[in-house]
Amino acid sequence: MLFETLQEQRPDGSFLVKPRRLVDGREISAAAACRLLGYKDKETVCRMVATGEIKGWKPRTRRGNGKWRIDMGSVLDYKAERLKSAREMRD
């Protein structure tokens, strides 16, 4: 199993490594990411990939009509961050 990690340097010079989330390589469609995030238009998700807010890619095909594949972990991270900032604004 692979984990993304966060590294923090301690005052004594050592590092503390914390696992952040499991990286399973699970990909979902842009439409599924749109439903998870509560958006109506999947083009919004595609723009988010282009700006780097979430991770995703579009496979190359001969016809040029490959479907967007979105990293589910980055969608869940983005959603959690969005919920966290909404709670902070409420408080």
C-alpha positions in Angstrom: 0.0 0.0 0.0 1.1 3.5 -0.7 0.4 6.6 1.4 0.9 10.2 0.7 2.7 11.7 3.6 3.2 15.1 5.3 6.6 15.8 6.7 7.2 18.2 9.6 10.6 19.2 10.7 11.0 19.3 14.5 13.0 21.9 16.4 15.7 19.3 17.1 16.3 18.8 13.3 14.4 15.5 13.1 11.4 14.9 10.8 8.0 13.7 11.8 6.3 11.8 8.9 2.5 11.4 9.0 0.5 9.4 6.6 -2.1 11.6 4.9 -4.3 9.3 2.9 -4.2 6.0 1.1 -3.2 6.3 -2.5 -5.1 3.6 -4.4 -5.0 5.2 -7.8 -8.8 5.2 -8.0 -10.1 7.3 -10.8 -13.6 8.5 -11.4 -15.3 10.3 -14.3 -15.7 14.0 -14.5 -19.5 13.5 -14.1 -19.0 11.5 -10.9 -16.6 14.1 -9.5 -19.2 16.7 -10.4 -21.9 14.8 -8.4 -19.5 14.3 -5.4 -18.8 18.1 -5.3 -22.4 19.1 -5.8 -21.8 21.0 -9.1 -24.2 20.9 -12.1 -21.7 21.2 -14.9 -18.8 18.8 -15.4 -16.9 21.6 -17.3 -16.4 23.1 -13.8 -14.5 20.0 -12.7 -12.4 20.1 -15.9 -11.5 23.7 -15.3 -10.5 22.7 -11.7 -8.1 20.1 -13.2 -6.7 22.7 -15.5 -6.0 25.1 -12.7 -4.6 22.4 -10.5 -7.2 22.5 -7.7 -7.8 18.7 -8.2 -5.8 16.1 -10.0 -6.9 14.5 -13.2 -5.9 13.7 -16.8 -7.4 13.1 -20.2 -6.0 10.1 -22.1 -4.9 10.6 -25.6 -6.9 8.9 -28.3 -6.7 8.9 -32.0 -9.9 10.8 -32.3 -9.1 13.2 -29.5 -12.2 12.4 -27.6 -10.8 10.8 -24.4 -12.9 11.1 -21.3 -11.5 13.0 -18.3 -10.3 10.8 -15.4 -10.3 12.5 -12.0 -8.3 11.3 -9.0 -10.9 10.5 -6.3 -8.6 11.2 -3.4 -8.0 14.8 -4.6 -11.7 15.3 -5.0 -12.3 14.1 -1.5 -9.5 16.3 -0.2 -10.9 19.4 -2.0 -14.4 18.7 -0.6 -13.1 18.3 2.9 -11.1 21.6 2.6 -14.2 23.4 1.2 -16.3 22.1 4.1 -13.6 23.2 6.6 -13.5 26.7 5.2 -17.3 26.9 5.2 -17.4 26.0 8.9 -14.7 28.6 9.7 -16.7 31.3 7.9 -19.8 30.3 9.9 -18.0 30.5 13.3 
